[in-house]
Amino acid sequence: MIFVFFLFILLFAIILIFSSKKFSPIPYFPSNKKDLDLILRALNLKKNQIIFDLGAGDGLVIFAAAKKSHQKKLDTKFIAVEINPILLLILNMRRFFHPNKKNIKIIRGDIFKMNYNQLTSKQANQATFYLYISPWYLEKTLSNIKKQIKKFSIVSYMYPIKSLKKKERIVNGLNSIYIY
Ligand SMILES: C[S@@+](CC[C@H](N)C(=O)[O-])C[C@H]1O[C@@H](n2cnc3c(N)ncnc32)[C@H](O)[C@@H]1O
């Protein structure tokens, strides 16, 4: 009986966290697994590159990319930024068992308040940002990145960034992938 009670409380807490504006300002929804290969290709993994997943969710993209980089013996760095405490727990557990964990950093933070410059400068000369966030936050995120970093590329899943239209390349998977 006590077990059922705690299970109920746990479920309630999880639902609360996932529906709260504070812990989940942009709802959690993973990229479609069927598009994963196309996404990895779009990220164009290289040496001296740092890849950010802004709002990394359960790490579907970042861990697959880190695995590919490990197999190709690249020394690409990966940073997963997440705000939801449950997803952070999952990210940290997955990182612990990952073959390329030395190149993966999990950061608890708000993507709109991050100091990207501090995170990139010493590690790599090219930053790539993977975004799968609500479309109305894309321009805000871009302007935050632009203010801090000179050389970067962006891969946006499902939603285009209007102000970057001229530089846009589209890969059509189950959902479109926009590369800038
Ligand atoms: C649509 S999901 C994408 C998950 C993952 N990138 C993927 O493609 O599978 C958006 C994620 O962003 C996280 N998130 C929302 N607002 C955030 C913020 N301000 N700072 C950091 N992460 C945030 C959510 O918790 C959620 O996991």
The ligand as a Gaussian input file, in Angstrom:
#p B3LYP/6-31G(d) Opt

LIG

0 1
 C       11.593000      19.673000     -27.996000
 S       12.680000      19.087000     -26.709000
 C       14.099000      18.605000     -27.642000
 C       14.914000      17.530000     -26.988000
 C       16.192000      17.118000     -27.722000
 N       16.972000      18.246000     -28.150000
 C       15.877000      16.261000     -28.920000
 O       15.972000      16.796000     -30.031000
 O       15.518000      15.083000     -28.782000
 C       13.145000      20.652000     -25.932000
 C       13.950000      20.479000     -24.661000
 O       14.381000      21.753000     -24.210000
 C       14.354000      21.779000     -22.776000
 N       14.244000      23.195000     -22.401000
 C       13.157000      23.976000     -22.507000
 N       13.423000      25.237000     -22.143000
 C       14.737000      25.263000     -21.781000
 C       15.592000      26.289000     -21.323000
 N       15.181000      27.549000     -21.167000
 N       16.878000      25.979000     -21.050000
 C       17.319000      24.691000     -21.205000
 N       16.537000      23.671000     -21.671000
 C       15.262000      23.954000     -21.949000
 C       13.131000      20.941000     -22.431000
 O       13.196000      20.464000     -21.110000
 C       13.208000      19.849000     -23.500000
 O       13.949000      18.763000     -23.031000

